[in-house]
């Protein structure tokens, strides 16, 4: 397949790197020093599943420079960058091109569909703990790499199956769930609870799950997500919380979520697309979300400072 990775940071770099390593034709859309390093030295990936380097790398900062038909665009930008990315990727979208967002959150598919047409868009998600540790350098630190995707209406399709086979050929566990909407909310329940509680406490997951008080916070945060999902017609089962806590219990004790790392480093984060989104979606469904509202409001000053909207020490 001819694959464009729009946003070649941690997630895009890892999954795009694995696909390129397996022989798929991959073009990375990147910027600045990261782009320069990709062009000069290739893509270096450190991974608990084996280190590798992709060299040479096809990379550009201008989607208009990508010549020829593109089968799929994997969207690896942060959730708050999706609307801008949708406009920038227009030159890549041919009649048969489809787009798979891999962001945290549940709103990216609708944003992409509104900008580029629902017929081009799948729902998608990934599970991995990784970070970009330097220009051209990605580190995978935890979780068996996993992707899931499917048509907006959950119908079987050849394009979905082709992409699944490409990921499987790259050694990545890939699944087409019976209901991709449910799978998306399962991931949402995990990431906004883990990331939100982690960002407020500044503690790694080993501490969060080990202290009874913060373990209870995680469970209560998940219960709020479950209630909002069900109120919005998502058939998220009650046992999702127990399964997610089992996942958290299996994470490396030093693990943190990407939103937590961004907030702790003073960078713009996905707060609005994660805890803020749940508060908003809960309000629309007439469901109270007091813990997520506390998390969102507590972190909002730091988020606005990172974006240059307020200034304090």
N, C-alpha and C positions, 0 to 999 in steps of 0.2 A: 504494500500500500504506500501511497505518497501522503505523508503525514506532516502537518505543520504544527509545531508546539508554540502556541502564542503565550509567552511568559515562561522563560527558561530558568526560573529560580529553582527552589528546592524540589517541589513536586514535578514541575515540567522538566527539569533537568534529569531527575531520576528516571521517570517513566519514559521520557523521550530518549534518554541514553540507553536504556535497556532495549527499546525498539530498534534503535540504530545499531546497537551491538549485534542484534539478531538478524540484521540485513535489510530491515525496512528502510525506505528512503525518507529521512527525517530532516526537516528544515526548522531551525530554531529562530524565533523572533526574540531578540534580546536588545539590551541597551548598554551604553557606556563602557566601563571597564570590564564588565562581564562579557559583553560582546567582543571586545578586543582580545580578551584572554581565550575565548572560544576559538576565534579565528587563528590566533597565534599558537596556542598550545593544545587545543582540543578541549574536550570535556572530561574532567577527572571526577570519578565517583568512588568514594569510600563507602563500603556497605558491609553489614553483618552477613550478607549473602555472597560476599566476594567483591573485591575492588576491581575496577576496570577503567580504561581510558578509551574514549571515542576520538579518533583522529584520522583524517581531517573531519571537521564539522562544517556543515552548511549552516550559516547563520547570517542574519541581517537585522537591521532595525527598521527596514522599510518593507511592509507587506507587498507593496507594488513591485518590488524587485523579484518576487517569486513568480517565475515563468512556468506556465503549463498547468494542467488540471491538478487540483488538490482533492484527494479523497476525503480526508477528515482533518479538522482543526481541533486539537486538544487545547483547552483553555486553562492555563496555569497561573493566571494573574490572581492577585488578591480579590476577594469578593467585592470590595468597594471600587475596584477598577474595571469591573465587568462592563458597565454601560459605556465607558470610554473605549474599551477594547472592542466592543461590538461594532462601533463606527470605524475603527482603524482596520479591522479585518475584512472590510467589504471587498477589497481587491482580490482576496483569496477565494471568495465564495462563487463557485460555478454552479451549473444546474444540478449536479449530482453531489456536491460537497455537503457533508454534514458536520455538525459541531457538537463536541462533548465537553461540557464544563466539569471541572474537577474541584471546584471551590468548596470550602466549608459553607454551610448555609443551605437554604432551600429556595432562594429566589432567583438564582442565576439563569435557570432554563427559561423562565418567563421573561426576564430582561432580554435575553438573546433572541427569543422568539418574537418579541415585540419589535426589535430592531431589524432582524434579518429574515423573518418568516418562520412560522412554526414547522414547516416542512423540512427545514434544514437542521433542526435542533433535536438532540436527545437529552434526557436527564442522565446525569452521571455523578459519580463520587469516587473517592479513593481513600484508602486507609494506609498510613505510613507515618513514622516519625523521622523526619529528615530536615535538614537545614542547609542553606547556602553559606559555607564558611569562608568563602573568598571568591574572587573573580574566577570563573571557570571551574569551581570546586564545590561539589555537593557531598554531604555526608548523610548516609542512611544509618540511623542509630537504633531503631526499634520497630517492631510490628512486622509481620509477614506482609510484604507489599501486595495490595489488593485493589482491584478496580471493579466497579459495577456500573452498568449503563443499560438503557433501554429506550424504546420509543415512548413518546409522550403518552400514547394511549395503550402502552404495554403489548402491542401486537408484535408477533415475530417478524423479523425482516432479515434479508440477506446482508444488508450493510452492517447491522448489529453483529451478525454471526461472523462476518469477515474481520471485524475489529476484534472480536473475542478471540478468534484464532491467532491474530497477529500478536496479541498480548500473551496468549498461552505459549506461542513460539518463542517469546522473549523471556520466558520463565516467570511471568507475573500471573498470579492467580486472578482470573477474570470471570465474572459471573453476570448472567442476564437474569435478574430476579423476576419472579412471577409478577411482582408489583414494584416497579422502580420508585414510585412515590413513597411507599412504605419504607423501602431501603434508605431513601434520602433522609426521611425523618428519623430513622434509627441512628444514622450517622450524626444528624443534627443534635439529637438527645445526648449522644456521647460527647461531642466536641464542645458544645456550649456549656455543658455542666462541668466538664473537666477543665476547659480553658477559663471559664468564668470564675470558678472557685479558686483555681490556681492563680489567676491574675490578682484577685483580691487578697489572697493570703501570701502571695509571693513564694509559695512552697512547692517542691516537686511532688510527683504523684505518690512516692513512697511514704511521705509524711501525710498527705491528704487522706490516703486510704487507711493509714495506721492509727491516726487519732480518732477516737469515737466521735468527737464533735464535728470534725471536717468530713468524716465519712458520712455522717448523717446529712450534712449540707449537700454532698454530692447526690445522695439518694433523694433528698427533697427537691433539688434542682431538676433531676430527671423526672420526678413525678409531675412537676409543672409542665414540662415539655410534653409528656404523655397526655395530660389533660387537654392541652391546647390542640395537639394533633387530632385527638379523638373528636373534639368539638368542631374541628374543621373537616371532618369526614375522612380522615386518614385512619385506616384500619390497623393501628399500631397495637400489638398485643400487650397485655399487662406484664408478661414475663420479660419484656424488653429491658426493664430496669435490672432484674437479676442477671440477665445475660451481659448487660453493659458493665455492671459491677464486677463480674467475673473477668471481663476483658481488662478492666482497670487493675484488678489484682494481678494480672499477668504482665503488666508493663514494667520495663526497667525502672527501678526505684528513683532514679534521677530524672525521669522523663518529664517534660513540660509540653504544653500545647503551643502552637505557633502564635496565637493571640497573646498568651501570657508572655512569651519571649519578646514580642514586639512592644508590649506595654512596658515591660521591665527595662527595655533598652531605650525607651523614649521615642519609639517610632510610631507612625500611624498604624492602626490595627484594624481588624475586622469587627470591632465592638458593635457597630451599627448593624452589621449583617448577621451577628450572632445573638448576643443577649438582647440588644436593642430590637432586633427583628422579632424575637419571641414576645417581648413586651408589647410591641405593636400588633402582632398577629393575635395575641391573646386578647387585647382590647377589642379588636374587630370581632372576635368570637364571644365577647362578653365573659371571658375567663380571666380571673385574677392571677397574676404571676408575681407575688410579693418578693420572693427571693431573687428572681432574675431582675426585677425592678431595682432592688437594693444593689445588686452587682453592677448593673448598667449605670445607675446614678452615681455610685461610688467611683467608677472608673472614668466617667465622662470628663471630669476636669483634666485628667492625664491625657485622655484622647484629644481633647481640644488644644491642650498645650502642644502636643506632638504635631498638630496641624497648624500651629501658629495662630490660633484663634484667641487664646488667653496666654498670659505670661505670669509665671510665679516660680519661686524657688522651691 
